Amino acid sequence: MHNDVQPNCVVVSDTEYTGDSNMIPYDQYVNDNTEPVVRNNASSVSNDASMIIINEMPELTPRCDSVKEHTKVVDASLTAELAIYKKQFELYERRAKFELTIREEKIDEQLR
């Protein structure tokens, strides 16, 4: 059996709330808890390196143009080679069909 026993706590509701003494403003909290950040003023690429790259750009442009021309020549030769292979494939298919019809005729003759 359980006996209903009230706890020995007493709640006094008419006491004043005086707990603000340990509170700090949010701005102060943020300032107190920020970690110092080490700023790196040196960029990963120095200004000198950037200037060298910019100055070399006119020299790189003709190289890019020659690569484009070489690519066009290679593309044209590969396109021509592909056309040759396509024609050879068509001829091979025609021969295969023709030989098949000849074989079919021979088989038909043998079956008669």
Phi and psi restraints in degrees (range 20) as a CNS / XPLOR table:
assign (resid 1 and name C) (resid 2 and name N)
       (resid 2 and name CA) (resid 2 and name C) 1.0 -101.3 20.0 2
assign (resid 2 and name N) (resid 2 and name CA)
       (resid 2 and name C) (resid 3 and name N) 1.0 132.9 20.0 2
assign (resid 2 and name C) (resid 3 and name N)
       (resid 3 and name CA) (resid 3 and name C) 1.0 -100.2 20.0 2
assign (resid 3 and name N) (resid 3 and name CA)
       (resid 3 and name C) (resid 4 and name N) 1.0 129.1 20.0 2
assign (resid 3 and name C) (resid 4 and name N)
       (resid 4 and name CA) (resid 4 and name C) 1.0 -72.3 20.0 2
assign (resid 4 and name N) (resid 4 and name CA)
       (resid 4 and name C) (resid 5 and name N) 1.0 113.4 20.0 2
assign (resid 4 and name C) (resid 5 and name N)
       (resid 5 and name CA) (resid 5 and name C) 1.0 -119.3 20.0 2
assign (resid 5 and name N) (resid 5 and name CA)
       (resid 5 and name C) (resid 6 and name N) 1.0 128.9 20.0 2
assign (resid 5 and name C) (resid 6 and name N)
       (resid 6 and name CA) (resid 6 and name C) 1.0 -81.9 20.0 2
assign (resid 6 and name N) (resid 6 and name CA)
       (resid 6 and name C) (resid 7 and name N) 1.0 144.0 20.0 2
assign (resid 6 and name C) (resid 7 and name N)
       (resid 7 and name CA) (resid 7 and name C) 1.0 -67.5 20.0 2
assign (resid 7 and name N) (resid 7 and name CA)
       (resid 7 and name C) (resid 8 and name N) 1.0 161.6 20.0 2
assign (resid 7 and name C) (resid 8 and name N)
       (resid 8 and name CA) (resid 8 and name C) 1.0 -87.3 20.0 2
assign (resid 8 and name N) (resid 8 and name CA)
       (resid 8 and name C) (resid 9 and name N) 1.0 20.8 20.0 2
assign (resid 8 and name C) (resid 9 and name N)
       (resid 9 and name CA) (resid 9 and name C) 1.0 -87.6 20.0 2
assign (resid 9 and name N) (resid 9 and name CA)
       (resid 9 and name C) (resid 10 and name N) 1.0 142.6 20.0 2
assign (resid 9 and name C) (resid 10 and name N)
       (resid 10 and name CA) (resid 10 and name C) 1.0 -123.5 20.0 2
assign (resid 10 and name N) (resid 10 and name CA)
       (resid 10 and name C) (resid 11 and name N) 1.0 124.6 20.0 2
assign (resid 10 and name C) (resid 11 and name N)
       (resid 11 and name CA) (resid 11 and name C) 1.0 -102.9 20.0 2
assign (resid 11 and name N) (resid 11 and name CA)
       (resid 11 and name C) (resid 12 and name N) 1.0 122.1 20.0 2
assign (resid 11 and name C) (resid 12 and name N)
       (resid 12 and name CA) (resid 12 and name C) 1.0 -106.7 20.0 2
assign (resid 12 and name N) (resid 12 and name CA)
       (resid 12 and name C) (resid 13 and name N) 1.0 115.5 20.0 2
assign (resid 12 and name C) (resid 13 and name N)
       (resid 13 and name CA) (resid 13 and name C) 1.0 -91.3 20.0 2
assign (resid 13 and name N) (resid 13 and name CA)
       (resid 13 and name C) (resid 14 and name N) 1.0 -9.7 20.0 2
assign (resid 13 and name C) (resid 14 and name N)
       (resid 14 and name CA) (resid 14 and name C) 1.0 -96.3 20.0 2
assign (resid 14 and name N) (resid 14 and name CA)
       (resid 14 and name C) (resid 15 and name N) 1.0 13.5 20.0 2
assign (resid 14 and name C) (resid 15 and name N)
       (resid 15 and name CA) (resid 15 and name C) 1.0 -81.4 20.0 2
assign (resid 15 and name N) (resid 15 and name CA)
       (resid 15 and name C) (resid 16 and name N) 1.0 149.1 20.0 2
assign (resid 15 and name C) (resid 16 and name N)
       (resid 16 and name CA) (resid 16 and name C) 1.0 -83.4 20.0 2
assign (resid 16 and name N) (resid 16 and name CA)
       (resid 16 and name C) (resid 17 and name N) 1.0 147.8 20.0 2
assign (resid 16 and name C) (resid 17 and name N)
       (resid 17 and name CA) (resid 17 and name C) 1.0 -84.8 20.0 2
assign (resid 17 and name N) (resid 17 and name CA)
       (resid 17 and name C) (resid 18 and name N) 1.0 119.0 20.0 2
assign (resid 17 and name C) (resid 18 and name N)
       (resid 18 and name CA) (resid 18 and name C) 1.0 -127.2 20.0 2
assign (resid 18 and name N) (resid 18 and name CA)
       (resid 18 and name C) (resid 19 and name N) 1.0 28.8 20.0 2
assign (resid 18 and name C) (resid 19 and name N)
       (resid 19 and name CA) (resid 19 and name C) 1.0 -88.2 20.0 2
assign (resid 19 and name N) (resid 19 and name CA)
       (resid 19 and name C) (resid 20 and name N) 1.0 11.3 20.0 2
assign (resid 19 and name C) (resid 20 and name N)
       (resid 20 and name CA) (resid 20 and name C) 1.0 -78.8 20.0 2
assign (resid 20 and name N) (resid 20 and name CA)
       (resid 20 and name C) (resid 21 and name N) 1.0 -4.9 20.0 2
assign (resid 20 and name C) (resid 21 and name N)
       (resid 21 and name CA) (resid 21 and name C) 1.0 -68.3 20.0 2
assign (resid 21 and name N) (resid 21 and name CA)
       (resid 21 and name C) (resid 22 and name N) 1.0 -24.4 20.0 2
assign (resid 21 and name C) (resid 22 and name N)
       (resid 22 and name CA) (resid 22 and name C) 1.0 -98.3 20.0 2
assign (resid 22 and name N) (resid 22 and name CA)
       (resid 22 and name C) (resid 23 and name N) 1.0 9.6 20.0 2
assign (resid 22 and name C) (resid 23 and name N)
       (resid 23 and name CA) (resid 23 and name C) 1.0 -96.3 20.0 2
assign (resid 23 and name N) (resid 23 and name CA)
       (resid 23 and name C) (resid 24 and name N) 1.0 142.8 20.0 2
assign (resid 23 and name C) (resid 24 and name N)
       (resid 24 and name CA) (resid 24 and name C) 1.0 -124.0 20.0 2
assign (resid 24 and name N) (resid 24 and name CA)
       (resid 24 and name C) (resid 25 and name N) 1.0 155.2 20.0 2
assign (resid 24 and name C) (resid 25 and name N)
       (resid 25 and name CA) (resid 25 and name C) 1.0 -64.8 20.0 2
assign (resid 25 and name N) (resid 25 and name CA)
       (resid 25 and name C) (resid 26 and name N) 1.0 152.6 20.0 2
assign (resid 25 and name C) (resid 26 and name N)
       (resid 26 and name CA) (resid 26 and name C) 1.0 -59.2 20.0 2
assign (resid 26 and name N) (resid 26 and name CA)
       (resid 26 and name C) (resid 27 and name N) 1.0 -42.8 20.0 2
assign (resid 26 and name C) (resid 27 and name N)
       (resid 27 and name CA) (resid 27 and name C) 1.0 -58.6 20.0 2
assign (resid 27 and name N) (resid 27 and name CA)
       (resid 27 and name C) (resid 28 and name N) 1.0 -40.9 20.0 2
assign (resid 27 and name C) (resid 28 and name N)
       (resid 28 and name CA) (resid 28 and name C) 1.0 -66.7 20.0 2
assign (resid 28 and name N) (resid 28 and name CA)
       (resid 28 and name C) (resid 29 and name N) 1.0 -39.0 20.0 2
assign (resid 28 and name C) (resid 29 and name N)
       (resid 29 and name CA) (resid 29 and name C) 1.0 -60.5 20.0 2
assign (resid 29 and name N) (resid 29 and name CA)
       (resid 29 and name C) (resid 30 and name N) 1.0 -45.5 20.0 2
assign (resid 29 and name C) (resid 30 and name N)
       (resid 30 and name CA) (resid 30 and name C) 1.0 -63.3 20.0 2
assign (resid 30 and name N) (resid 30 and name CA)
       (resid 30 and name C) (resid 31 and name N) 1.0 -44.6 20.0 2
assign (resid 30 and name C) (resid 31 and name N)
       (resid 31 and name CA) (resid 31 and name C) 1.0 -64.2 20.0 2
assign (resid 31 and name N) (resid 31 and name CA)
       (resid 31 and name C) (resid 32 and name N) 1.0 -38.5 20.0 2
assign (resid 31 and name C) (resid 32 and name N)
       (resid 32 and name CA) (resid 32 and name C) 1.0 -72.0 20.0 2
assign (resid 32 and name N) (resid 32 and name CA)
       (resid 32 and name C) (resid 33 and name N) 1.0 -27.0 20.0 2
assign (resid 32 and name C) (resid 33 and name N)
       (resid 33 and name CA) (resid 33 and name C) 1.0 -106.7 20.0 2
assign (resid 33 and name N) (resid 33 and name CA)
       (resid 33 and name C) (resid 34 and name N) 1.0 6.3 20.0 2
assign (resid 33 and name C) (resid 34 and name N)
       (resid 34 and name CA) (resid 34 and name C) 1.0 -83.6 20.0 2
assign (resid 34 and name N) (resid 34 and name CA)
       (resid 34 and name C) (resid 35 and name N) 1.0 138.2 20.0 2
assign (resid 34 and name C) (resid 35 and name N)
       (resid 35 and name CA) (resid 35 and name C) 1.0 -92.2 20.0 2
assign (resid 35 and name N) (resid 35 and name CA)
       (resid 35 and name C) (resid 36 and name N) 1.0 141.4 20.0 2
assign (resid 35 and name C) (resid 36 and name N)
       (resid 36 and name CA) (resid 36 and name C) 1.0 -65.7 20.0 2
assign (resid 36 and name N) (resid 36 and name CA)
       (resid 36 and name C) (resid 37 and name N) 1.0 138.2 20.0 2
assign (resid 36 and name C) (resid 37 and name N)
       (resid 37 and name CA) (resid 37 and name C) 1.0 -105.3 20.0 2
assign (resid 37 and name N) (resid 37 and name CA)
       (resid 37 and name C) (resid 38 and name N) 1.0 130.4 20.0 2
assign (resid 37 and name C) (resid 38 and name N)
       (resid 38 and name CA) (resid 38 and name C) 1.0 -84.4 20.0 2
assign (resid 38 and name N) (resid 38 and name CA)
       (resid 38 and name C) (resid 39 and name N) 1.0 117.7 20.0 2
assign (resid 38 and name C) (resid 39 and name N)
       (resid 39 and name CA) (resid 39 and name C) 1.0 -90.6 20.0 2
assign (resid 39 and name N) (resid 39 and name CA)
       (resid 39 and name C) (resid 40 and name N) 1.0 134.2 20.0 2
assign (resid 39 and name C) (resid 40 and name N)
       (resid 40 and name CA) (resid 40 and name C) 1.0 -104.0 20.0 2
assign (resid 40 and name N) (resid 40 and name CA)
       (resid 40 and name C) (resid 41 and name N) 1.0 106.3 20.0 2
assign (resid 40 and name C) (resid 41 and name N)
       (resid 41 and name CA) (resid 41 and name C) 1.0 -80.3 20.0 2
assign (resid 41 and name N) (resid 41 and name CA)
       (resid 41 and name C) (resid 42 and name N) 1.0 -14.8 20.0 2
assign (resid 41 and name C) (resid 42 and name N)
       (resid 42 and name CA) (resid 42 and name C) 1.0 -85.1 20.0 2
assign (resid 42 and name N) (resid 42 and name CA)
       (resid 42 and name C) (resid 43 and name N) 1.0 123.1 20.0 2
assign (resid 42 and name C) (resid 43 and name N)
       (resid 43 and name CA) (resid 43 and name C) 1.0 -75.9 20.0 2
assign (resid 43 and name N) (resid 43 and name CA)
       (resid 43 and name C) (resid 44 and name N) 1.0 162.9 20.0 2
assign (resid 43 and name C) (resid 44 and name N)
       (resid 44 and name CA) (resid 44 and name C) 1.0 -65.6 20.0 2
assign (resid 44 and name N) (resid 44 and name CA)
       (resid 44 and name C) (resid 45 and name N) 1.0 -28.6 20.0 2
assign (resid 44 and name C) (resid 45 and name N)
       (resid 45 and name CA) (resid 45 and name C) 1.0 -117.7 20.0 2
assign (resid 45 and name N) (resid 45 and name CA)
       (resid 45 and name C) (resid 46 and name N) 1.0 121.7 20.0 2
assign (resid 45 and name C) (resid 46 and name N)
       (resid 46 and name CA) (resid 46 and name C) 1.0 -69.4 20.0 2
assign (resid 46 and name N) (resid 46 and name CA)
       (resid 46 and name C) (resid 47 and name N) 1.0 164.3 20.0 2
assign (resid 46 and name C) (resid 47 and name N)
       (resid 47 and name CA) (resid 47 and name C) 1.0 -63.4 20.0 2
assign (resid 47 and name N) (resid 47 and name CA)
       (resid 47 and name C) (resid 48 and name N) 1.0 -33.8 20.0 2
assign (resid 47 and name C) (resid 48 and name N)
       (resid 48 and name CA) (resid 48 and name C) 1.0 -62.9 20.0 2
assign (resid 48 and name N) (resid 48 and name CA)
       (resid 48 and name C) (resid 49 and name N) 1.0 -44.1 20.0 2
assign (resid 48 and name C) (resid 49 and name N)
       (resid 49 and name CA) (resid 49 and name C) 1.0 -64.2 20.0 2
assign (resid 49 and name N) (resid 49 and name CA)
       (resid 49 and name C) (resid 50 and name N) 1.0 -39.7 20.0 2
assign (resid 49 and name C) (resid 50 and name N)
       (resid 50 and name CA) (resid 50 and name C) 1.0 -62.1 20.0 2
assign (resid 50 and name N) (resid 50 and name CA)
       (resid 50 and name C) (resid 51 and name N) 1.0 -42.9 20.0 2
assign (resid 50 and name C) (resid 51 and name N)
       (resid 51 and name CA) (resid 51 and name C) 1.0 -66.1 20.0 2
assign (resid 51 and name N) (resid 51 and name CA)
       (resid 51 and name C) (resid 52 and name N) 1.0 -37.1 20.0 2
assign (resid 51 and name C) (resid 52 and name N)
       (resid 52 and name CA) (resid 52 and name C) 1.0 -62.3 20.0 2
assign (resid 52 and name N) (resid 52 and name CA)
       (resid 52 and name C) (resid 53 and name N) 1.0 -44.7 20.0 2
assign (resid 52 and name C) (resid 53 and name N)
       (resid 53 and name CA) (resid 53 and name C) 1.0 -62.8 20.0 2
assign (resid 53 and name N) (resid 53 and name CA)
       (resid 53 and name C) (resid 54 and name N) 1.0 -44.7 20.0 2
assign (resid 53 and name C) (resid 54 and name N)
       (resid 54 and name CA) (resid 54 and name C) 1.0 -63.3 20.0 2
assign (resid 54 and name N) (resid 54 and name CA)
       (resid 54 and name C) (resid 55 and name N) 1.0 -39.7 20.0 2
assign (resid 54 and name C) (resid 55 and name N)
       (resid 55 and name CA) (resid 55 and name C) 1.0 -69.4 20.0 2
assign (resid 55 and name N) (resid 55 and name CA)
       (resid 55 and name C) (resid 56 and name N) 1.0 -28.6 20.0 2
assign (resid 55 and name C) (resid 56 and name N)
       (resid 56 and name CA) (resid 56 and name C) 1.0 -83.3 20.0 2
assign (resid 56 and name N) (resid 56 and name CA)
       (resid 56 and name C) (resid 57 and name N) 1.0 -10.9 20.0 2
assign (resid 56 and name C) (resid 57 and name N)
       (resid 57 and name CA) (resid 57 and name C) 1.0 -57.1 20.0 2
assign (resid 57 and name N) (resid 57 and name CA)
       (resid 57 and name C) (resid 58 and name N) 1.0 -43.6 20.0 2
assign (resid 57 and name C) (resid 58 and name N)
       (resid 58 and name CA) (resid 58 and name C) 1.0 -61.4 20.0 2
assign (resid 58 and name N) (resid 58 and name CA)
       (resid 58 and name C) (resid 59 and name N) 1.0 -29.7 20.0 2
assign (resid 58 and name C) (resid 59 and name N)
       (resid 59 and name CA) (resid 59 and name C) 1.0 -74.5 20.0 2
assign (resid 59 and name N) (resid 59 and name CA)
       (resid 59 and name C) (resid 60 and name N) 1.0 -29.0 20.0 2
assign (resid 59 and name C) (resid 60 and name N)
       (resid 60 and name CA) (resid 60 and name C) 1.0 -77.8 20.0 2
assign (resid 60 and name N) (resid 60 and name CA)
       (resid 60 and name C) (resid 61 and name N) 1.0 -26.2 20.0 2
assign (resid 60 and name C) (resid 61 and name N)
       (resid 61 and name CA) (resid 61 and name C) 1.0 -60.6 20.0 2
assign (resid 61 and name N) (resid 61 and name CA)
       (resid 61 and name C) (resid 62 and name N) 1.0 -47.6 20.0 2
assign (resid 61 and name C) (resid 62 and name N)
       (resid 62 and name CA) (resid 62 and name C) 1.0 -61.7 20.0 2
assign (resid 62 and name N) (resid 62 and name CA)
       (resid 62 and name C) (resid 63 and name N) 1.0 -34.4 20.0 2
assign (resid 62 and name C) (resid 63 and name N)
       (resid 63 and name CA) (resid 63 and name C) 1.0 -64.0 20.0 2
assign (resid 63 and name N) (resid 63 and name CA)
       (resid 63 and name C) (resid 64 and name N) 1.0 -40.7 20.0 2
assign (resid 63 and name C) (resid 64 and name N)
       (resid 64 and name CA) (resid 64 and name C) 1.0 -64.2 20.0 2
assign (resid 64 and name N) (resid 64 and name CA)
       (resid 64 and name C) (resid 65 and name N) 1.0 -40.2 20.0 2
assign (resid 64 and name C) (resid 65 and name N)
       (resid 65 and name CA) (resid 65 and name C) 1.0 -63.3 20.0 2
assign (resid 65 and name N) (resid 65 and name CA)
       (resid 65 and name C) (resid 66 and name N) 1.0 -40.8 20.0 2
assign (resid 65 and name C) (resid 66 and name N)
       (resid 66 and name CA) (resid 66 and name C) 1.0 -68.0 20.0 2
assign (resid 66 and name N) (resid 66 and name CA)
       (resid 66 and name C) (resid 67 and name N) 1.0 -34.6 20.0 2
assign (resid 66 and name C) (resid 67 and name N)
       (resid 67 and name CA) (resid 67 and name C) 1.0 -65.5 20.0 2
assign (resid 67 and name N) (resid 67 and name CA)
       (resid 67 and name C) (resid 68 and name N) 1.0 -40.2 20.0 2
assign (resid 67 and name C) (resid 68 and name N)
       (resid 68 and name CA) (resid 68 and name C) 1.0 -62.5 20.0 2
assign (resid 68 and name N) (resid 68 and name CA)
       (resid 68 and name C) (resid 69 and name N) 1.0 -43.3 20.0 2
assign (resid 68 and name C) (resid 69 and name N)
       (resid 69 and name CA) (resid 69 and name C) 1.0 -62.9 20.0 2
assign (resid 69 and name N) (resid 69 and name CA)
       (resid 69 and name C) (resid 70 and name N) 1.0 -43.8 20.0 2
assign (resid 69 and name C) (resid 70 and name N)
       (resid 70 and name CA) (resid 70 and name C) 1.0 -61.5 20.0 2
assign (resid 70 and name N) (resid 70 and name CA)
       (resid 70 and name C) (resid 71 and name N) 1.0 -40.0 20.0 2
assign (resid 70 and name C) (resid 71 and name N)
       (resid 71 and name CA) (resid 71 and name C) 1.0 -63.8 20.0 2
assign (resid 71 and name N) (resid 71 and name CA)
       (resid 71 and name C) (resid 72 and name N) 1.0 -39.9 20.0 2
assign (resid 71 and name C) (resid 72 and name N)
       (resid 72 and name CA) (resid 72 and name C) 1.0 -63.9 20.0 2
assign (resid 72 and name N) (resid 72 and name CA)
       (resid 72 and name C) (resid 73 and name N) 1.0 -41.5 20.0 2
assign (resid 72 and name C) (resid 73 and name N)
       (resid 73 and name CA) (resid 73 and name C) 1.0 -64.4 20.0 2
assign (resid 73 and name N) (resid 73 and name CA)
       (resid 73 and name C) (resid 74 and name N) 1.0 -46.2 20.0 2
assign (resid 73 and name C) (resid 74 and name N)
       (resid 74 and name CA) (resid 74 and name C) 1.0 -63.1 20.0 2
assign (resid 74 and name N) (resid 74 and name CA)
       (resid 74 and name C) (resid 75 and name N) 1.0 -41.5 20.0 2
assign (resid 74 and name C) (resid 75 and name N)
       (resid 75 and name CA) (resid 75 and name C) 1.0 -61.6 20.0 2
assign (resid 75 and name N) (resid 75 and name CA)
       (resid 75 and name C) (resid 76 and name N) 1.0 -43.1 20.0 2
assign (resid 75 and name C) (resid 76 and name N)
       (resid 76 and name CA) (resid 76 and name C) 1.0 -64.1 20.0 2
assign (resid 76 and name N) (resid 76 and name CA)
       (resid 76 and name C) (resid 77 and name N) 1.0 -42.2 20.0 2
assign (resid 76 and name C) (resid 77 and name N)
       (resid 77 and name CA) (resid 77 and name C) 1.0 -67.8 20.0 2
assign (resid 77 and name N) (resid 77 and name CA)
       (resid 77 and name C) (resid 78 and name N) 1.0 -38.1 20.0 2
assign (resid 77 and name C) (resid 78 and name N)
       (resid 78 and name CA) (resid 78 and name C) 1.0 -68.2 20.0 2
assign (resid 78 and name N) (resid 78 and name CA)
       (resid 78 and name C) (resid 79 and name N) 1.0 -35.7 20.0 2
assign (resid 78 and name C) (resid 79 and name N)
       (resid 79 and name CA) (resid 79 and name C) 1.0 -65.0 20.0 2
assign (resid 79 and name N) (resid 79 and name CA)
       (resid 79 and name C) (resid 80 and name N) 1.0 -41.7 20.0 2
assign (resid 79 and name C) (resid 80 and name N)
       (resid 80 and name CA) (resid 80 and name C) 1.0 -64.8 20.0 2
assign (resid 80 and name N) (resid 80 and name CA)
       (resid 80 and name C) (resid 81 and name N) 1.0 -42.5 20.0 2
assign (resid 80 and name C) (resid 81 and name N)
       (resid 81 and name CA) (resid 81 and name C) 1.0 -64.3 20.0 2
assign (resid 81 and name N) (resid 81 and name CA)
       (resid 81 and name C) (resid 82 and name N) 1.0 -38.5 20.0 2
assign (resid 81 and name C) (resid 82 and name N)
       (resid 82 and name CA) (resid 82 and name C) 1.0 -63.8 20.0 2
assign (resid 82 and name N) (resid 82 and name CA)
       (resid 82 and name C) (resid 83 and name N) 1.0 -40.2 20.0 2
assign (resid 82 and name C) (resid 83 and name N)
       (resid 83 and name CA) (resid 83 and name C) 1.0 -62.4 20.0 2
assign (resid 83 and name N) (resid 83 and name CA)
       (resid 83 and name C) (resid 84 and name N) 1.0 -40.0 20.0 2
assign (resid 83 and name C) (resid 84 and name N)
       (resid 84 and name CA) (resid 84 and name C) 1.0 -62.3 20.0 2
assign (resid 84 and name N) (resid 84 and name CA)
       (resid 84 and name C) (resid 85 and name N) 1.0 -45.8 20.0 2
assign (resid 84 and name C) (resid 85 and name N)
       (resid 85 and name CA) (resid 85 and name C) 1.0 -64.3 20.0 2
assign (resid 85 and name N) (resid 85 and name CA)
       (resid 85 and name C) (resid 86 and name N) 1.0 -35.8 20.0 2
assign (resid 85 and name C) (resid 86 and name N)
       (resid 86 and name CA) (resid 86 and name C) 1.0 -63.7 20.0 2
assign (resid 86 and name N) (resid 86 and name CA)
       (resid 86 and name C) (resid 87 and name N) 1.0 -43.0 20.0 2
assign (resid 86 and name C) (resid 87 and name N)
       (resid 87 and name CA) (resid 87 and name C) 1.0 -63.9 20.0 2
assign (resid 87 and name N) (resid 87 and name CA)
       (resid 87 and name C) (resid 88 and name N) 1.0 -43.1 20.0 2
assign (resid 87 and name C) (resid 88 and name N)
       (resid 88 and name CA) (resid 88 and name C) 1.0 -62.1 20.0 2
assign (resid 88 and name N) (resid 88 and name CA)
       (resid 88 and name C) (resid 89 and name N) 1.0 -38.6 20.0 2
assign (resid 88 and name C) (resid 89 and name N)
       (resid 89 and name CA) (resid 89 and name C) 1.0 -65.5 20.0 2
assign (resid 89 and name N) (resid 89 and name CA)
       (resid 89 and name C) (resid 90 and name N) 1.0 -42.6 20.0 2
assign (resid 89 and name C) (resid 90 and name N)
       (resid 90 and name CA) (resid 90 and name C) 1.0 -60.7 20.0 2
assign (resid 90 and name N) (resid 90 and name CA)
       (resid 90 and name C) (resid 91 and name N) 1.0 -43.9 20.0 2
assign (resid 90 and name C) (resid 91 and name N)
       (resid 91 and name CA) (resid 91 and name C) 1.0 -61.7 20.0 2
assign (resid 91 and name N) (resid 91 and name CA)
       (resid 91 and name C) (resid 92 and name N) 1.0 -41.6 20.0 2
assign (resid 91 and name C) (resid 92 and name N)
       (resid 92 and name CA) (resid 92 and name C) 1.0 -62.3 20.0 2
assign (resid 92 and name N) (resid 92 and name CA)
       (resid 92 and name C) (resid 93 and name N) 1.0 -42.5 20.0 2
assign (resid 92 and name C) (resid 93 and name N)
       (resid 93 and name CA) (resid 93 and name C) 1.0 -63.4 20.0 2
assign (resid 93 and name N) (resid 93 and name CA)
       (resid 93 and name C) (resid 94 and name N) 1.0 -42.2 20.0 2
assign (resid 93 and name C) (resid 94 and name N)
       (resid 94 and name CA) (resid 94 and name C) 1.0 -62.0 20.0 2
assign (resid 94 and name N) (resid 94 and name CA)
       (resid 94 and name C) (resid 95 and name N) 1.0 -44.8 20.0 2
assign (resid 94 and name C) (resid 95 and name N)
       (resid 95 and name CA) (resid 95 and name C) 1.0 -61.9 20.0 2
assign (resid 95 and name N) (resid 95 and name CA)
       (resid 95 and name C) (resid 96 and name N) 1.0 -42.2 20.0 2
assign (resid 95 and name C) (resid 96 and name N)
       (resid 96 and name CA) (resid 96 and name C) 1.0 -62.8 20.0 2
assign (resid 96 and name N) (resid 96 and name CA)
       (resid 96 and name C) (resid 97 and name N) 1.0 -41.7 20.0 2
assign (resid 96 and name C) (resid 97 and name N)
       (resid 97 and name CA) (resid 97 and name C) 1.0 -66.6 20.0 2
assign (resid 97 and name N) (resid 97 and name CA)
       (resid 97 and name C) (resid 98 and name N) 1.0 -42.0 20.0 2
assign (resid 97 and name C) (resid 98 and name N)
       (resid 98 and name CA) (resid 98 and name C) 1.0 -63.4 20.0 2
assign (resid 98 and name N) (resid 98 and name CA)
       (resid 98 and name C) (resid 99 and name N) 1.0 -46.5 20.0 2
assign (resid 98 and name C) (resid 99 and name N)
       (resid 99 and name CA) (resid 99 and name C) 1.0 -63.5 20.0 2
assign (resid 99 and name N) (resid 99 and name CA)
       (resid 99 and name C) (resid 100 and name N) 1.0 -35.4 20.0 2
assign (resid 99 and name C) (resid 100 and name N)
       (resid 100 and name CA) (resid 100 and name C) 1.0 -65.3 20.0 2
assign (resid 100 and name N) (resid 100 and name CA)
       (resid 100 and name C) (resid 101 and name N) 1.0 -41.9 20.0 2
assign (resid 100 and name C) (resid 101 and name N)
       (resid 101 and name CA) (resid 101 and name C) 1.0 -66.6 20.0 2
assign (resid 101 and name N) (resid 101 and name CA)
       (resid 101 and name C) (resid 102 and name N) 1.0 -35.8 20.0 2
assign (resid 101 and name C) (resid 102 and name N)
       (resid 102 and name CA) (resid 102 and name C) 1.0 -64.4 20.0 2
assign (resid 102 and name N) (resid 102 and name CA)
       (resid 102 and name C) (resid 103 and name N) 1.0 -44.2 20.0 2
assign (resid 102 and name C) (resid 103 and name N)
       (resid 103 and name CA) (resid 103 and name C) 1.0 -62.8 20.0 2
assign (resid 103 and name N) (resid 103 and name CA)
       (resid 103 and name C) (resid 104 and name N) 1.0 -41.5 20.0 2
assign (resid 103 and name C) (resid 104 and name N)
       (resid 104 and name CA) (resid 104 and name C) 1.0 -61.0 20.0 2
assign (resid 104 and name N) (resid 104 and name CA)
       (resid 104 and name C) (resid 105 and name N) 1.0 -41.4 20.0 2
assign (resid 104 and name C) (resid 105 and name N)
       (resid 105 and name CA) (resid 105 and name C) 1.0 -63.3 20.0 2
assign (resid 105 and name N) (resid 105 and name CA)
       (resid 105 and name C) (resid 106 and name N) 1.0 -42.3 20.0 2
assign (resid 105 and name C) (resid 106 and name N)
       (resid 106 and name CA) (resid 106 and name C) 1.0 -63.6 20.0 2
assign (resid 106 and name N) (resid 106 and name CA)
       (resid 106 and name C) (resid 107 and name N) 1.0 -40.7 20.0 2
assign (resid 106 and name C) (resid 107 and name N)
       (resid 107 and name CA) (resid 107 and name C) 1.0 -65.5 20.0 2
assign (resid 107 and name N) (resid 107 and name CA)
       (resid 107 and name C) (resid 108 and name N) 1.0 -42.0 20.0 2
assign (resid 107 and name C) (resid 108 and name N)
       (resid 108 and name CA) (resid 108 and name C) 1.0 -60.5 20.0 2
assign (resid 108 and name N) (resid 108 and name CA)
       (resid 108 and name C) (resid 109 and name N) 1.0 -41.7 20.0 2
assign (resid 108 and name C) (resid 109 and name N)
       (resid 109 and name CA) (resid 109 and name C) 1.0 -63.9 20.0 2
assign (resid 109 and name N) (resid 109 and name CA)
       (resid 109 and name C) (resid 110 and name N) 1.0 -40.2 20.0 2
assign (resid 109 and name C) (resid 110 and name N)
       (resid 110 and name CA) (resid 110 and name C) 1.0 -69.2 20.0 2
assign (resid 110 and name N) (resid 110 and name CA)
       (resid 110 and name C) (resid 111 and name N) 1.0 -32.9 20.0 2
assign (resid 110 and name C) (resid 111 and name N)
       (resid 111 and name CA) (resid 111 and name C) 1.0 -75.9 20.0 2
assign (resid 111 and name N) (resid 111 and name CA)
       (resid 111 and name C) (resid 112 and name N) 1.0 -19.1 20.0 2
